[in-house]
Structures are given as C-alpha cells and as structure tokens.
Amino acid sequence: MREELSVRETWPLECLHCRHEWQEEYTVRRMTDGHGHDVVVWMRGEVPVQPPWAGTNCPGCDMDTVSVFPQGEYARRRAPASADFASPPVEQLYSPVQPRPSIPLY
C-alpha cells in the first residue's frame, strides 16, 4: 500500500443513553492498494482503530449507543436549554388547535 494522504480529524460524539457529549481526534490515512482500490485507515495514537461511527462506547456510562455528529455540526449546536419547570409543556406552545374554554359542570 502506498500512503497518499494523512489528515487529523476531530469527530464529535453523543451518547444516546446518558446524553454525554465529547470529541475524539483521529488520524485518517487514505491510501490506494496494489489493485487501485481506495483504502481508509483510522488511527488513534499510531494504533489502527475502527471508524468513529462503529464500535465506540461512551466514556461516561460505557454504553455503545453512541451517535456521531456530521462534520461541522458540533460547532453549530447551541448549548442545551436549562429545564424550566414553570413553563407550559411544548404541546401547549405548539398546538395548532386553540384550547376551548372549560364548561362548568353542574
């Protein structure tokens, strides 16, 4: 195999179980094998590893329900809104039907 390109990429990840977010840095080597096929090798610290979307466990809860953000999406994300329990439920805020006044029961 002949190495053609080696780049460092940072991949943002989120655990779907505990909602922990973190980033992992990889060295991605793109090569061509002896038959002209493209080969991509993912490395962390000079050790070949699986790509970020396969076989990653959460460092917080050790679950394997991890989602990968698209490249550049992590930087555009807003900080999570704080939970305000005094506000009405989302269903009331975005309901297309106006609530009817209550009818007194006798």
Residue frames as a rotation matrix with the C-alpha (Angstrom) as fourth column:
MET 1
0.579 0.815 0.000 0.00
0.815 -0.579 0.000 0.00
0.000 0.000 -1.000 0.00
ARG 2
-0.547 -0.717 0.433 1.15
0.720 -0.666 -0.194 3.49
0.428 0.206 0.880 -0.76
GLU 3
-0.053 0.520 -0.853 0.15
0.807 -0.480 -0.342 6.35
-0.588 -0.707 -0.394 1.55
GLU 4
-0.229 0.049 0.972 -1.31
0.813 -0.539 0.218 9.27
0.535 0.841 0.084 -0.32
LEU 5
-0.146 0.287 0.947 -2.92
-0.266 -0.933 0.242 11.48
0.953 -0.217 0.213 2.30
SER 6
-0.307 0.046 -0.950 -2.88
0.856 0.449 -0.255 11.67
0.415 -0.892 -0.177 6.10
VAL 7
-0.316 0.293 0.902 -5.10
-0.208 -0.949 0.236 14.17
0.926 -0.113 0.361 7.96
ARG 8
-0.935 0.093 -0.342 -6.17
0.354 0.210 -0.911 14.76
-0.013 -0.973 -0.230 11.55
GLU 9
-0.342 0.900 0.269 -9.92
-0.088 -0.316 0.945 14.90
0.935 0.300 0.188 12.10
THR 10
-0.964 0.163 0.208 -11.93
-0.217 -0.040 -0.975 15.68
-0.151 -0.986 0.073 15.22
TRP 11
-0.506 0.820 -0.268 -15.23
0.129 0.380 0.916 13.83
0.853 0.429 -0.298 15.48
PRO 12
-0.620 0.395 0.678 -17.96
-0.781 -0.397 -0.483 14.94
0.078 -0.829 0.554 17.93
LEU 13
-0.622 0.404 -0.671 -19.97
0.214 0.912 0.351 12.14
0.753 0.075 -0.654 19.55
GLU 14
-0.362 0.580 0.730 -23.02
-0.898 -0.426 -0.107 11.93
0.249 -0.695 0.675 21.80
CYS 15
-0.993 0.103 -0.053 -24.24
0.115 0.929 -0.351 9.07
0.013 -0.354 -0.935 23.97
LEU 16
-0.409 0.912 0.041 -27.93
-0.336 -0.192 0.922 8.41
0.849 0.363 0.385 23.35
HIS 17
0.050 0.385 -0.922 -28.24
0.699 0.646 0.308 6.80
0.714 -0.659 -0.236 26.78
CYS 18
0.111 -0.080 -0.991 -26.80
0.936 -0.326 0.131 9.45
-0.333 -0.942 0.039 29.15
ARG 19
0.887 0.309 0.343 -26.54
0.441 -0.786 -0.434 12.40
0.135 0.536 -0.833 26.67
HIS 20
0.357 -0.856 -0.375 -22.81
0.218 -0.314 0.924 12.84
-0.908 -0.412 0.074 27.37
GLU 21
0.990 -0.080 0.116 -21.06
0.091 -0.265 -0.960 14.76
0.108 0.961 -0.255 24.55
TRP 22
0.343 -0.936 -0.082 -17.36
-0.028 -0.098 0.995 14.58
-0.939 -0.339 -0.059 23.74
GLN 23
0.784 -0.201 -0.588 -14.89
-0.620 -0.192 -0.761 14.78
0.040 0.961 -0.275 20.87
GLU 24
0.502 -0.680 0.534 -12.27
0.255 0.707 0.660 12.29
-0.826 -0.195 0.529 19.71
GLU 25
0.393 -0.479 -0.785 -9.34
-0.820 -0.568 -0.064 13.04
-0.416 0.669 -0.616 17.45
TYR 26
0.654 -0.132 0.745 -8.31
0.320 0.940 -0.115 10.61
-0.686 0.314 0.657 14.73
THR 27
-0.380 -0.694 -0.612 -5.56
-0.605 -0.314 0.732 10.43
-0.700 0.648 -0.300 12.14
VAL 28
0.654 0.663 0.364 -7.14
-0.065 0.529 -0.846 9.33
-0.754 0.530 0.389 8.88
ARG 29
-0.501 -0.846 -0.184 -4.87
-0.390 0.031 0.920 7.78
-0.773 0.533 -0.345 6.27
ARG 30
0.714 0.695 -0.084 -6.23
-0.327 0.224 -0.918 7.44
-0.620 0.683 0.387 2.76
MET 31
-0.429 -0.899 0.089 -4.25
-0.457 0.301 0.837 5.05
-0.779 0.319 -0.540 0.56
THR 32
0.492 0.472 -0.732 -4.51
-0.869 0.317 -0.379 3.08
0.053 0.823 0.566 -2.64
ASP 33
0.405 -0.345 0.847 -3.82
-0.219 0.862 0.457 -0.65
-0.888 -0.370 0.274 -2.57
GLY 34
-0.607 -0.789 0.098 -1.91
-0.152 0.236 0.960 -2.54
-0.780 0.567 -0.263 -5.24
HIS 35
-0.496 0.510 0.703 -5.11
0.829 0.519 0.209 -3.06
-0.258 0.686 -0.680 -7.26
GLY 36
-0.808 0.117 0.578 -6.13
0.218 -0.851 0.477 0.61
0.547 0.512 0.662 -7.43
HIS 37
0.254 0.933 -0.255 -8.80
0.633 0.039 0.773 0.42
0.731 -0.358 -0.581 -4.69
ASP 38
-0.087 -0.207 0.974 -9.10
-0.473 -0.852 -0.224 3.19
0.877 -0.480 -0.024 -2.11
VAL 39
0.056 0.023 -0.998 -8.34
0.755 0.653 0.057 2.22
0.653 -0.757 0.019 1.49
VAL 40
0.217 0.050 0.975 -9.07
-0.461 -0.875 0.148 4.35
0.860 -0.482 -0.167 4.57
VAL 41
-0.101 -0.327 -0.940 -7.30
0.709 0.639 -0.298 3.56
0.698 -0.696 0.167 7.85
TRP 42
0.654 0.368 0.661 -8.45
-0.230 -0.735 0.637 5.25
0.721 -0.569 -0.396 11.07
MET 43
-0.114 -0.783 -0.612 -5.76
0.635 0.417 -0.651 5.67
0.764 -0.462 0.449 13.74
ARG 44
0.860 0.201 0.469 -5.55
-0.237 -0.657 0.716 6.95
0.452 -0.727 -0.518 17.31
GLY 45
0.528 -0.739 0.420 -2.05
-0.705 -0.106 0.701 7.31
-0.473 -0.666 -0.577 18.69
GLU 46
-0.345 -0.705 -0.619 -0.47
-0.937 0.302 0.177 5.29
0.063 0.641 -0.765 15.84
VAL 47
-0.813 0.181 0.554 -2.82
-0.002 0.950 -0.313 2.36
-0.583 -0.255 -0.772 16.57
PRO 48
-0.804 0.576 -0.149 -5.40
-0.204 -0.031 0.978 1.35
0.559 0.817 0.142 13.92
VAL 49
-0.758 0.646 0.087 -8.96
-0.001 0.133 -0.991 1.60
-0.652 -0.752 -0.100 15.26
GLN 50
-0.246 0.780 0.576 -12.49
0.959 0.282 0.028 1.33
-0.140 0.559 -0.817 13.93
PRO 51
-0.589 0.100 0.802 -14.07
0.296 -0.896 0.330 4.49
0.752 0.432 0.498 12.46
PRO 52
-0.949 0.140 0.281 -15.91
-0.312 -0.518 -0.796 6.75
0.034 -0.844 0.536 14.93
TRP 53
-0.103 0.993 -0.057 -19.36
-0.980 -0.092 0.179 5.52
0.173 0.074 0.982 13.86
ALA 54
0.513 0.248 -0.822 -18.50
-0.241 0.960 0.140 1.86
0.824 0.126 0.553 14.63
GLY 55
0.325 -0.370 -0.870 -17.69
0.657 0.750 -0.074 0.32
0.681 -0.548 0.487 17.99
THR 56
-0.595 -0.502 0.627 -17.43
-0.077 -0.741 -0.667 3.46
0.800 -0.445 0.402 20.14
ASN 57
0.067 0.572 -0.818 -18.50
0.885 0.344 0.313 3.29
0.460 -0.745 -0.483 23.79
CYS 58
0.649 0.257 0.716 -19.48
-0.043 -0.927 0.373 6.25
0.759 -0.273 -0.591 25.97
PRO 59
-0.477 -0.868 -0.134 -16.75
0.161 0.064 -0.985 7.22
0.864 -0.492 0.110 28.46
GLY 60
-0.479 0.358 0.801 -19.48
-0.800 -0.555 -0.230 8.24
0.362 -0.751 0.552 30.94
CYS 61
0.263 0.715 0.648 -21.75
-0.872 0.463 -0.157 5.18
-0.413 -0.524 0.745 31.09
ASP 62
-0.670 -0.688 0.279 -19.85
-0.467 0.683 0.561 2.67
-0.577 0.246 -0.779 28.89
MET 63
0.328 0.820 0.469 -22.93
0.117 0.457 -0.882 2.06
-0.937 0.344 0.054 26.71
ASP 64
-0.672 -0.598 0.437 -22.50
0.464 0.120 0.878 1.51
-0.577 0.793 0.197 22.98
THR 65
0.347 0.847 0.402 -25.44
0.922 -0.230 -0.312 3.70
-0.173 0.479 -0.861 21.96
VAL 66
-0.245 -0.582 -0.775 -23.26
0.315 -0.804 0.504 6.46
-0.917 -0.121 0.380 20.52
SER 67
0.742 0.481 0.467 -24.22
0.625 -0.244 -0.742 8.85
-0.243 0.842 -0.481 17.75
VAL 68
-0.431 -0.902 -0.009 -21.74
0.780 -0.378 0.499 10.75
-0.454 0.208 0.867 15.59
PHE 69
0.417 0.510 -0.752 -22.43
0.066 -0.843 -0.534 14.33
-0.906 0.173 -0.385 14.54
PRO 70
0.745 -0.189 0.639 -21.87
0.657 0.046 -0.752 15.26
0.113 0.981 0.159 10.89
GLN 71
-0.325 -0.944 -0.052 -18.64
0.946 -0.325 -0.019 17.14
0.001 -0.055 0.998 10.25
GLY 72
-0.848 -0.100 0.521 -19.05
0.161 -0.984 0.074 20.79
0.505 0.147 0.850 11.32
GLU 73
0.123 0.992 0.010 -22.41
0.227 -0.037 0.973 20.18
0.966 -0.118 -0.229 13.04
TYR 74
0.156 -0.105 -0.982 -20.96
0.968 0.214 0.131 20.20
0.196 -0.971 0.135 16.57
ALA 75
-0.825 -0.540 -0.168 -19.71
0.560 -0.821 -0.113 23.79
-0.077 -0.188 0.979 16.22
ARG 76
-0.686 0.616 0.386 -23.19
-0.167 -0.650 0.741 24.96
0.708 0.444 0.549 15.14
ARG 77
-0.046 0.713 -0.700 -25.02
0.706 0.519 0.482 23.35
0.707 -0.472 -0.527 18.06
ARG 78
0.131 0.177 0.975 -26.46
-0.495 -0.841 0.219 25.58
0.859 -0.512 -0.023 20.73
ALA 79
-0.915 -0.350 0.199 -25.91
-0.321 0.334 -0.887 24.98
0.244 -0.875 -0.418 24.40
PRO 80
-0.475 0.788 -0.390 -28.73
0.638 0.614 0.464 22.86
0.606 -0.029 -0.795 25.80
ALA 81
-0.145 0.528 0.837 -31.53
-0.401 -0.804 0.438 24.93
0.904 -0.272 0.328 27.28
SER 82
-0.966 -0.165 0.200 -31.99
-0.240 0.280 -0.930 24.67
0.098 -0.946 -0.310 31.00
ALA 83
-0.463 0.835 -0.297 -35.10
0.652 0.548 0.525 22.87
0.601 0.049 -0.798 32.18
ASP 84
-0.891 0.292 0.347 -37.65
-0.424 -0.807 -0.411 25.41
0.160 -0.513 0.843 33.36
PHE 85
-0.798 0.571 -0.193 -40.44
0.592 0.803 -0.074 23.54
0.113 -0.173 -0.978 35.11
ALA 86
-0.416 0.672 -0.613 -42.60
0.183 -0.599 -0.780 26.67
-0.891 -0.436 0.126 35.42
SER 87
-0.636 0.167 -0.753 -43.11
-0.724 -0.468 0.507 26.90
-0.267 0.868 0.419 31.65
PRO 88
0.437 0.878 0.197 -46.01
-0.700 0.470 -0.538 25.10
-0.565 0.097 0.819 29.92
PRO 89
0.047 -0.385 0.922 -45.41
0.293 0.887 0.356 21.82
-0.955 0.254 0.155 28.08
VAL 90
-0.840 -0.467 -0.276 -44.25
-0.135 -0.313 0.940 22.01
-0.525 0.827 0.200 24.48
GLU 91
-0.615 0.666 0.421 -47.56
0.788 0.495 0.368 20.54
0.037 0.558 -0.829 23.28
GLN 92
0.369 0.773 -0.516 -49.40
0.764 -0.568 -0.305 23.60
-0.529 -0.282 -0.800 24.57
LEU 93
-0.136 -0.500 -0.855 -46.95
-0.070 -0.856 0.512 26.00
-0.988 0.130 0.081 22.98
TYR 94
-0.827 -0.344 -0.444 -47.13
-0.451 -0.064 0.890 24.49
-0.335 0.937 -0.102 19.50
SER 95
-0.452 0.735 0.506 -50.67
0.558 0.675 -0.482 23.13
-0.696 0.065 -0.715 19.33
PRO 96
-0.950 0.110 0.292 -52.42
0.203 -0.490 0.847 24.16
0.237 0.864 0.443 16.09
VAL 97
-0.020 0.999 -0.037 -55.81
0.548 0.042 0.835 23.99
0.836 -0.004 -0.549 17.82
GLN 98
-0.548 -0.099 0.830 -56.76
-0.473 -0.782 -0.405 26.73
0.690 -0.615 0.382 20.25
PRO 99
-0.892 0.236 -0.386 -58.00
0.440 0.655 -0.614 25.42
0.108 -0.717 -0.688 23.59
ARG 100
-0.100 0.936 0.338 -61.73
0.224 -0.310 0.924 25.80
0.969 0.168 -0.179 24.21
PRO 101
-0.474 -0.009 0.881 -62.90
-0.759 -0.503 -0.414 27.46
0.446 -0.865 0.231 27.39
SER 102
-0.959 0.099 -0.264 -63.91
0.207 0.882 -0.423 25.00
0.191 -0.461 -0.867 30.03
ILE 103
-0.151 0.977 0.153 -67.63
-0.297 -0.192 0.935 24.42
0.943 0.095 0.319 30.57
PRO 104
-0.609 -0.067 0.791 -68.76
-0.793 0.004 -0.610 24.39
0.038 -0.998 -0.055 34.19
LEU 105
-0.586 0.402 -0.704 -70.19
0.148 0.907 0.396 21.07
0.797 0.128 -0.590 35.28
TYR 106
-0.090 0.660 0.746 -73.31
-0.823 -0.470 0.318 21.12
0.560 -0.586 0.586 37.47
